[in-house]
Amino acid sequence: MDPIDRLSEIIFGLLMALSFTGTMSAAVGGGEKVNAVLVAAFGCNLAWGIVDGVMHVVTTAVERVRRRGLVDALQREPLDRARQIFLDNLPDDIRLVSAQSEIEALLLRVRALPSNGQHSVVTGGDLKAALAIFALVVISTLPPSIPFLFIEQIDVAMRVSNAIALIMLFIVGARLGSYMGRSPWPMAFAMAAIGAVLVAVTIALGG
């Protein structure tokens, strides 16, 4: 997984944490115990981590098959048809800065690649990435859940939990901004603002 994928999964987990902690007061007010609500929320997060990991494997496999199908088509089709397929699949930026001779040479090199009919649709790397996604989603929700284990007043615990999630969103946003090669602060404040909006909405709705 590249840094953007890792940081994105942490952001998803934190946003989910803000969403389910926002319902904590309503659930407790309805007679549920805090521990029971936490267990239910953690179970939902486990399920989401599994779904997210499985979908990563599925989308990666689909994209791998699509790329291999493209290479097969470029090798199988007549040169004129292969040239058109190749041009249609080139990113616009690459097409604009590439001379026709460069595109033609690249196409011929692709057509000259040895054919290999044995391909794995799903690799061990895909499964490792799915496991990493699952772990990131689940682990990222643990810090915002800690206040509910040690603070008896549900409203105080919710605000401390929200603060922890917002601080984590700020830090992750800063890392994401740095990875983009820009100042980290705009992205850091943007991520924190998104979290703050979620908090404000849940408070306005009685959370």
Disulfide bonds with the S-S distance in Angstrom:
none
